[in-house]
Structures are given as structure tokens and as C-alpha cells.
Amino acid sequence: FFFFSFLEDAIDKGTMIRSARCIASFTSTRVACNHHIGGKAILAVAQNLPGRTNAECTTRATLISSREARQNRHLSTQQLPKRGFAKYAVFGESSVISLSPILPTYKQAGAEGVAVDKKGRMILEWVPRSNDNKSWAWNDKIRLALSVEEIGLVINQLPHFPVEISRPLYAGQDDDTNSHFSGSGPVIGDMPEKVFKAIPGEGATITLSIDYVKDGIGGQYGEDGKTAPIEITVQVGEFEVMKSILKESIPFLTGFTALMKLSEEREIAQMGTSYNQGRFSGGGPGNMVPF
């Protein structure tokens, strides 16, 4: 009884216990009981202590393992956040530019499969300074969402060649980022285009600008009456960080990384099942490389 009390106190203090011995006996008989909960085994060995049966050992092991499982679930709930917000921002004298991803969406493919429904994009967001120059006018931000192909273009061209990407604006909706804005606006033909430019400068700097252009004239009114242009000059180190983020994001935005991982985990699980059933042969059609 003293040993069980000591064992419970040790677990309450967070001690990692992989095996627990409980002593039970009818005369000098030794009994062993194994109890599995959540993939962990607690071994109870009966030896030379009257009044402890095999059933009592199993019950005690169950209580210990259940308590440990509850503690682990509680810690997991406390430590793991529900969502992550990836973002990188560069602050200039008159504006801020930031990168943040829109993750891909998925759809069911067949009875058990999953495939990419819409590829993700990378949002470029410009925020100007407020009129009093004391803060940032977050409500006046302008966004442009780069497709994975446009990300590839930016990576390939900069910092040696300029890049220009334009978007049509639609009345009542900014189709670029799938976000609605309040004004009904004119008909489609009267809306300006949203134009993104990246211009290399001296000292390997890059000027990144966003503007509303109509008939070749910038500074037009855009969504919700927003005005442009907004531009920022990023230094060589800042641009290298942005370029690295853009490049590394492509496998994630295409869904390639997630689906590769899913396929890999399934192959490993199937291999383990075949091995346990005595049917593992070390390879199969899924592992053959076509030449």
C-alpha cells in the first residue's frame, strides 16, 4: 500500500514512469499484468505482498495510465495554438509593405482521395502613413495577391529586371483577393486597373509600388475611394528575405507539400499493415520509378 501511495505521488509531481510494479500474492505466487492505454504499457509484477490480486493490479495500472493521459491532453491543449499567422513586414518612411499567404483549398477526389481545389496566393499589402504622420492608415491599405506563377516571375526577374503586374477591378468586388468593398462603383469598363511595379534601383534596392491606372494615367480612385500610388523602397537585405519567403512558399501554395506528406504517411501506414500481416515484400508498384 505504501508503494502505491509513493507511485501516485511521483506521477502527480510529473515524474516520467515507464513501468510500475505492484506487489500482490496468494502465498508466494508471482502474477504479471500488462495494461495498455494510449500506446503505453504499465507493468505490474505481483510478489510477496498479501491482499493484492491480479485484478487489483490491472485496476491500479488503469488509473495511473488514465491520469497520465489526462495530464498529457491538458498540456497539449494549453501549449498548442489553434492558428498561426505568417507575415513579414518592411517599414519605410512613408509606407509599410507586408507578405502574408492565402493557403490553398482542397476538395475530395474519388472515394478516399483529396486534391487541390484552388491554389494559394501570396498577398502583398501596402499601408500608407496617416495624414498626421504619427501612425499608419491601416484602413487605406491596398492589396495585391500574387499567383504562384507570378511569384515565379518576380523571383526570376528581380533584382536585375523590372516587373509589372496588373489586375482589372470589378464594380462592387475586388476579384484579386476575393474581398468585397462597400461602394457599388461604375460598370466594369469604367474601373481602373490595379498595377504593381517592382523597379530595381541603385545599391541593389527595389522600389515596390501599387497604383490605380486608367488609360495610362495613375493616381485614380480604387476600392472604397482609396487613392494611390503607394510605394516603398526596400534595401537589399530586406528584399533577399522577401525573395526567400516567396520562393519557399511555392510548394505550400500549390498544395504540393501537404499532398506529398499525406501520400507518404499513407504509404508508410500501408507498409506497416502489410508487415504486421506478414505480407511485406519490401516494395510494390507504388514505389516503382517509370523510365
C-alpha positions in Angstrom: 0.0 0.0 0.0 2.9 2.3 0.8 4.4 1.7 -2.6 1.2 2.6 -4.5 0.9 5.8 -2.5 4.5 6.7 -3.3 3.9 5.9 -7.0 0.8 8.1 -7.2 2.7 11.0 -5.6 5.6 10.6 -8.1 3.1 10.8 -11.0 1.4 13.8 -9.6 4.8 15.6 -9.5 5.3 14.9 -13.2 7.9 12.1 -12.9 8.1 10.1 -16.1 7.3 6.5 -15.2 7.5 3.9 -17.9 6.8 0.9 -15.8 5.0 0.5 -12.4 5.4 -2.6 -10.2 2.6 -3.6 -8.0 3.2 -6.4 -5.4 0.4 -8.9 -4.9 0.4 -12.5 -3.8 -1.5 -15.5 -2.8 1.1 -17.2 -0.7 4.3 -16.8 -2.8 2.8 -16.8 -6.3 4.0 -14.2 -8.8 1.5 -12.7 -11.2 2.2 -10.2 -14.1 -0.4 -7.9 -15.6 0.1 -5.6 -18.6 -2.3 -2.7 -19.3 -2.2 -0.6 -22.5 -3.8 2.8 -22.7 -2.8 5.3 -25.4 0.0 3.0 -26.6 1.8 3.0 -23.2 2.3 -0.2 -21.1 2.3 -0.3 -17.3 3.7 -3.5 -15.9 2.5 -4.7 -12.6 4.5 -7.6 -11.1 3.0 -9.5 -8.1 5.4 -10.6 -5.5 5.1 -11.4 -1.8 2.5 -8.9 -0.5 -0.7 -10.3 0.7 -4.1 -8.8 -0.4 -3.2 -7.7 -3.9 -4.8 -9.7 -6.7 -4.1 -9.6 -10.4 -7.4 -7.7 -10.9 -6.3 -5.1 -8.4 -3.0 -4.7 -10.3 -4.9 -4.1 -13.5 -7.2 -1.6 -11.9 -4.3 0.3 -10.4 -2.5 0.3 -13.8 -5.6 1.7 -15.5 -5.9 4.5 -13.0 -2.3 5.5 -13.4 -2.3 5.4 -17.2 -5.7 7.3 -17.4 -4.3 10.0 -15.2 -1.2 10.4 -17.3 -3.3 10.6 -20.5 -5.5 13.3 -19.0 -2.4 15.3 -18.0 -0.9 15.0 -21.5 -4.1 16.1 -23.1 -4.3 19.1 -20.8 -0.7 20.2 -21.6 -1.3 19.7 -25.3 -4.4 21.9 -25.2 -2.6 24.6 -23.3 0.6 24.7 -25.4 -0.6 24.3 -29.0 -2.2 27.4 -30.6 -5.2 26.9 -32.9 -3.9 29.1 -35.7 -0.8 30.7 -37.0 -0.5 34.0 -38.8 2.6 34.1 -41.0 3.6 37.6 -42.0 6.7 39.6 -42.9 6.7 43.4 -43.0 9.1 46.1 -44.0 8.6 49.6 -42.6 9.6 52.6 -44.7 9.4 56.3 -44.1 6.0 56.8 -45.8 4.5 53.3 -46.0 4.7 49.6 -44.9 4.7 46.6 -47.2 4.0 43.1 -45.9 3.8 39.5 -47.2 1.1 37.0 -46.0 -0.1 33.8 -47.5 -3.6 32.7 -48.6 -3.4 28.9 -48.2 -4.8 26.5 -50.9 -8.2 24.9 -50.6 -8.8 21.2 -51.1 -11.6 19.0 -52.5 -12.5 15.4 -52.3 -11.1 13.3 -55.2 -12.7 9.9 -55.5 -13.8 7.8 -52.5 -10.7 8.3 -50.4 -8.6 10.9 -52.1 -8.1 14.7 -51.8 -6.8 17.2 -54.4 -6.2 20.9 -54.6 -9.3 22.9 -55.4 -7.7 26.4 -55.6 -4.0 27.1 -55.4 -2.9 29.5 -52.7 -1.6 33.0 -53.3 0.8 35.5 -51.6 -0.7 38.8 -50.6 1.3 42.0 -50.9 -0.2 44.7 -48.7 0.8 48.4 -48.8 -0.2 50.7 -45.9 0.4 54.5 -46.1 1.2 56.8 -43.3 -1.7 58.7 -41.8 -2.2 62.3 -42.6 -0.7 63.4 -39.3 2.4 61.3 -39.9 2.1 59.8 -36.4 0.8 56.4 -37.3 -0.2 54.1 -40.2 -3.5 54.4 -42.1 -4.4 50.7 -41.9 -7.9 51.4 -43.3 -6.3 52.7 -46.5 -4.3 49.6 -47.2 -4.2 48.2 -50.8 -3.6 44.6 -51.5 -2.4 42.5 -54.5 -2.5 38.7 -54.4 0.3 37.1 -56.4 -0.4 33.7 -58.0 2.3 31.0 -57.8 3.2 31.7 -61.4 3.5 35.4 -60.7 5.7 34.6 -57.7 7.9 32.6 -60.1 8.1 35.7 -62.4 9.1 38.0 -59.6 11.8 35.6 -58.4 13.2 35.2 -61.9 13.3 38.8 -62.9 14.3 40.7 -59.8 16.6 42.3 -58.9 18.0 42.6 -62.4 14.9 43.4 -64.4 11.7 45.4 -63.6 8.4 43.6 -63.1 4.8 44.9 -63.8 1.6 43.0 -63.0 -1.9 44.5 -63.5 -5.3 43.5 -62.3 -8.8 44.5 -63.5 -11.1 45.9 -60.9 -14.8 44.9 -60.8 -17.7 47.0 -59.6 -18.5 46.0 -56.1 -15.8 43.4 -55.8 -12.0 43.2 -55.7 -11.6 39.9 -57.6 -7.9 39.9 -56.8 -8.2 39.0 -53.2 -11.8 37.8 -53.1 -12.8 40.6 -50.8 -15.8 42.8 -51.2 -15.8 46.5 -50.8 -18.8 48.6 -50.0 -19.1 51.0 -52.9 -21.2 49.9 -55.9 -18.9 51.7 -58.3 -19.2 52.2 -62.0 -19.6 49.5 -64.6 -16.6 47.2 -65.3 -15.4 49.1 -68.3 -15.0 52.3 -66.3 -13.0 50.8 -63.5 -9.2 51.4 -63.4 -6.6 48.7 -63.2 -4.6 47.9 -60.2 -1.0 47.9 -61.2 2.0 46.5 -59.3 5.5 47.6 -60.2 8.9 46.4 -58.9 11.7 48.7 -60.1 15.4 47.9 -59.4 17.4 50.9 -58.1 20.8 52.0 -57.0 22.6 49.9 -54.5 20.5 46.8 -55.3 17.4 48.4 -53.8 13.9 47.6 -55.1 11.0 50.1 -55.2 7.7 48.3 -54.9 4.6 50.3 -55.8 0.9 49.8 -56.2 -1.3 52.2 -58.2 -4.7 52.6 -59.8 -4.3 53.3 -63.5 -6.8 54.2 -66.2 -5.9 54.9 -69.8 -2.2 55.0 -68.8 -2.8 57.6 -66.1 -2.2 56.7 -62.4 -3.5 58.1 -59.2 -7.1 57.1 -59.8 -9.7 56.2 -57.2 -9.9 52.5 -56.4 -11.8 50.3 -53.9 -13.8 52.4 -51.5 -12.4 55.6 -52.9 -8.8 54.7 -52.0 -6.1 56.7 -53.6 -2.7 55.7 -54.9 0.1 55.3 -55.6 1.7 53.9 -52.5 5.4 52.9 -52.8 8.2 51.8 -50.6 11.9 51.2 -51.3 13.3 48.1 -49.7 17.0 47.5 -49.1 19.0 44.6 -50.4 18.8 42.6 -47.2 15.1 43.1 -46.8 14.5 42.1 -50.4 16.5 38.9 -50.0 14.3 38.0 -47.1 11.1 38.7 -49.2 12.6 36.7 -52.1 13.4 33.7 -49.9 9.9 33.7 -48.5 8.3 33.9 -51.9 10.5 31.0 -53.2 9.9 28.8 -50.2 6.2 29.4 -50.3 5.6 27.9 -53.8 5.4 24.2 -52.7 3.0 25.1 -49.9 0.7 27.4 -52.0 0.4 24.7 -54.8 -0.6 22.2 -52.1 2.3 20.0 -53.2 3.9 19.8 -49.7 0.7 18.9 -48.0 -0.4 16.2 -50.5 3.1 14.7 -50.7 3.1 14.4 -46.9 -0.3 12.8 -46.9 0.7 10.3 -49.6 3.9 9.5 -47.7 2.1 8.9 -44.5 -0.4 6.6 -46.2 2.4 4.6 -47.9 4.1 4.2 -44.5 0.9 3.1 -42.8 0.1 0.6 -45.6 3.7 -0.8 -45.3 3.3 -1.2 -41.6 -0.1 -3.0 -42.0 1.4 -5.3 -44.6 4.4 -6.1 -42.4 2.2 -6.9 -39.4 0.1 -9.2 -41.5 3.2 -11.0 -42.9 2.8 -9.6 -46.4 5.7 -7.2 -46.5 7.8 -7.7 -49.6 10.0 -4.5 -49.4 8.4 -2.8 -52.4 5.4 -2.6 -54.7 4.0 -0.9 -57.8 3.6 2.4 -55.9 7.4 2.5 -55.4 8.4 1.8 -59.0 10.0 4.6 -60.9 8.9 5.0 -64.5 11.7 5.4 -67.1 
